[in-house]
Amino acid sequence: MRLARVTGTVTATVKEEGLNGLRFLVVDVVDGRGDVVTPALVAADGLGAGPGETVLIVEGSAARMAGASAGLAVDASVAAIVDEVRLAAPAAPSRRPTRKK
């Protein structure tokens, strides 16, 4: 799973029959701080995520197992709408012992 932020939607009037009724979102994959790692992926959404929300996406074969997109021809799917991301405090720099020559 990867964190992503919803940045838009995709409208496709003509599509595979099984995809009818599914929403498609444009998402940017982000790191834990919210910085964009991979821009502009399209993910199928059966959960109702909206612009600006953070979601968990699954990709590849896992995307074809998630909820509303199960068994469909999708490569990315929204698996959860994220309420909160908490990062651990950054670790203090380690001090390596100096070697005597």
C-alpha positions in Angstrom: 0.0 0.0 0.0 1.1 3.6 -0.6 -0.1 6.9 0.7 -1.6 9.2 -1.9 -3.4 12.6 -2.0 -6.5 13.0 -4.3 -5.9 15.9 -6.7 -8.7 15.4 -9.2 -11.0 13.2 -11.1 -11.1 11.5 -14.5 -14.3 11.2 -16.6 -14.5 8.4 -19.2 -17.8 8.1 -20.9 -16.8 5.0 -22.9 -15.1 2.3 -20.9 -15.0 -1.5 -20.2 -18.5 -2.6 -19.1 -17.3 -3.8 -15.7 -15.9 -0.3 -14.9 -19.3 1.4 -15.2 -20.3 3.0 -11.9 -16.7 3.2 -10.6 -15.1 6.7 -10.0 -11.6 7.4 -11.2 -9.4 9.7 -9.2 -6.1 11.4 -10.0 -3.8 10.9 -7.1 -0.2 11.9 -6.2 1.7 9.3 -4.3 3.1 11.0 -1.2 5.6 10.2 1.6 4.7 10.4 5.2 5.3 14.2 5.3 3.0 14.7 2.3 5.7 15.4 -0.2 4.9 14.1 -3.7 6.9 11.0 -4.7 5.0 10.1 -7.9 2.6 12.5 -9.5 -0.7 11.9 -11.4 -1.7 8.2 -11.1 -5.3 7.2 -11.8 -6.9 5.0 -9.2 -10.4 3.4 -9.2 -12.4 4.5 -6.2 -15.4 2.7 -4.7 -15.2 4.5 -1.3 -16.1 8.1 -2.2 -12.8 9.8 -1.6 -12.7 13.5 -2.5 -10.2 16.2 -3.5 -7.5 16.9 -0.9 -8.1 13.7 1.0 -5.3 11.3 1.8 -5.9 7.7 0.8 -4.2 4.3 0.8 -3.9 2.9 -2.7 -3.0 -0.6 -3.8 -1.4 -1.3 -7.1 -0.9 -4.2 -9.5 -2.7 -7.5 -8.8 -3.7 -6.2 -5.3 -5.8 -3.5 -7.0 -7.8 -6.2 -8.7 -8.8 -7.6 -5.3 -9.9 -4.4 -3.6 -13.7 -3.9 -3.0 -15.5 -2.3 -5.9 -12.7 -3.0 -8.3 -12.4 -6.8 -7.6 -11.7 -8.7 -10.7 -11.6 -5.6 -12.9 -9.0 -4.3 -15.3 -7.5 -1.7 -13.0 -3.9 -1.1 -12.0 -4.5 1.1 -8.9 -7.4 1.2 -6.5 -8.3 3.2 -3.3 -8.3 0.8 -0.4 -8.9 3.3 2.4 -9.5 6.9 3.2 -6.9 8.0 5.8 -7.9 9.8 8.9 -4.4 10.6 10.2 -0.7 9.9 9.6 1.6 10.0 12.6 5.3 9.8 12.2 7.7 8.9 14.9 10.0 11.6 16.1 13.2 11.7 14.1 16.0 9.7 15.7 19.0 11.5 17.1 22.1 11.2 15.0 24.1 8.2 16.0 27.6 8.9 17.4 30.1 6.6 16.1 33.1 5.9 18.3 36.3 7.4 16.9 39.0 5.0 16.1 42.5 5.5 17.4 45.2 5.0 14.8 
